Amino acid sequence: MTDDLRELYQEVILEHGRHPRNFGPLDHPTHAAHGHNPLCGDQIDVFVTVDEAGVIRDVSFRGRGCAISVASASLMTEVLRGKTEAEARALFESFQGMCTGREEGGMGASEEDVERLRPLSGVRQFPVRVKCATLAWHTLKAAIEGRGEVSTEEDEDAAGAPAPTPGQSHDE
Amino acid sequence: MNELAGRTAAEARGGASRTFDVARARADFPILKREVHGHPLVYLDSAASAQKPRQVLDAMREVYETSYANVHRGVYYLSERATALYEEAREKARRFVNARSRHEIVFTKGGTEAINLVAASYGRGFLKAGDEVVVSELEHHSNIVPWQILRESAGIVLKVARIEDDGDFRPEALERAITPRTRLVAISHMSNVLGTVLPAKEIVAIAHAHGAKVLLDGCQAAVHLSVDVQEIGCDFYAFTGHKVYGPNAIGVLYGREDLLAAMPPYQGGGEMIKLVTFEKTTFADPPAKFEAGTPPIVPAIGLGVALDYLESLGRERIARHEAEVLAYGMERLGRINRLRLVGTAPSKASVLSFVLDEVHPHDVATVLDRAGVAVRAGHHCAQPLMQRLGLAATVRASLGLYSTRSDIDALVAALDRVKEIFG
């Protein structure tokens, strides 16, 4: 039990969970969206400023949630600044793969960026918590695509995690 | 069924004495022997769904192996036998809530459907635009949303009776919410989040004095309190099988016979008719009128066995045992720093909801799970109550007849682990 939990709740996660970066709305975002997870009630708003060249100039969030969802949102805002929309998408794909233990896909994301998100990879041992880690990213995607709202339950694509199979990381 | 019921009751009664023998009862629940993440399972989520004693599991298997067929139609032996077992289960449910007649017991697929049945049928037959339905702030979504759907279709008005900050429900709150336009009070008998037991008899007295009917949502209460619908005086009482140690996919709606007789059908289909022509159909009498289609036959029979099981252990004895474990839990949790119990009404049962400063309930539940402790974290399908309490979520540990002080000790020990990780 200890190792799984330590891997999930790494110091980086706990620290970002307690002191999230880029917390609070932007003054004049070009895009924004609201995300929520109806299963647990977590809510998040993501604000983005994208310039004419399609580069993310600024990104922030506000919301409430568990340590995983807050830390994930915080790390996301740190890593996305200066990225193009295409790079953001590629990174999201890599991140989803990392969270679900399927590390294919996400071609084009830089190794360095992927590594910065690595502390969240412990979530793959906790299938029911994958949506906590990906909520901020789904909300960002919705913002960029001009959808104002997203729910982890309404969007097939937003599911993120395969349904936990019986026994998978529940039995030891 | 007679030999089935007789045997299971006798088996369980073997352990009955004046005090509740929890170790003996626990031995009836095979799942409690398993480990989770290398720890003995500590199951503290009975408010979501209770575990099943082998008496129920064995009986259901036996029905499938020896007595299964569709009910109410066949003229052959097995169908007669299955019908007899199914109708015996109805009689057991009648006895369980002390209804006058088994015609007042409608089988549904769960508590949710029982409430939806009232909203759809009683609503369609008796409620019109401007009529008011009163609920309380502590309702489960299943006793909110059906009324909102009826509001959309029939133009009823939904009123909400307030609760106290400690989760208590005072009769005065109903007095304030009720008006001459109130036709129905649809209210929980016991909160699934706070454990608050609502004053059912007083609620009924107030509602009836105002000419309103009462539907009690007994999904939580039925398993912890000894429910007597005649003594309470309610018009409808809904509960579900899987929370009373029965299988899921079976629920019960008690409805006063004259009301059920006057209500229009809920769903149309087989079973619920007398005569069908393309021009006109006449409907069967209750409860058949409300049981369109092949009913949940074996789940109903399993529910009957679960109710026998509870009777054989003694509902009063179980309640005393649970109250003792609850008091111990309140006391142990109450001593933990930065832990706040949510729901401390004077009258409460079997539910321990709490929040920890600085740690989200989901993170708490994940750490507890790794210690084998199964609790629920979230809004518990009561988002309006969460908003009322100013909380996004709580951790909820809920008790069943098999819960022990050791379960509470394991919970407290696992909470130490939460503090270790989150500081």
Chai-1 contact restraints between the chains, C-beta under 6 A:
chainA,res_idxA,chainB,res_idxB,connection_type,confidence,min_distance_angstrom,max_distance_angstrom,comment,restraint_id
A,M1,B,H37,contact,1.0,0.0,6.0,A-B,restraint_1
A,M1,B,R370,contact,1.0,0.0,6.0,A-B,restraint_2
A,L5,B,R370,contact,1.0,0.0,6.0,A-B,restraint_3
A,Y9,B,I421,contact,1.0,0.0,6.0,A-B,restraint_4
A,C40,B,H362,contact,1.0,0.0,6.0,A-B,restraint_5
A,C40,B,G378,contact,1.0,0.0,6.0,A-B,restraint_6
A,G41,B,H379,contact,1.0,0.0,6.0,A-B,restraint_7
A,G41,B,A392,contact,1.0,0.0,6.0,A-B,restraint_8
A,G41,B,A393,contact,1.0,0.0,6.0,A-B,restraint_9
A,R64,B,A392,contact,1.0,0.0,6.0,A-B,restraint_10
A,C66,B,H360,contact,1.0,0.0,6.0,A-B,restraint_11
A,C66,B,H362,contact,1.0,0.0,6.0,A-B,restraint_12
A,C66,B,D363,contact,1.0,0.0,6.0,A-B,restraint_13
A,A67,B,D363,contact,1.0,0.0,6.0,A-B,restraint_14
A,E172,B,H37,contact,1.0,0.0,6.0,A-B,restraint_15
A,E172,B,G38,contact,1.0,0.0,6.0,A-B,restraint_16
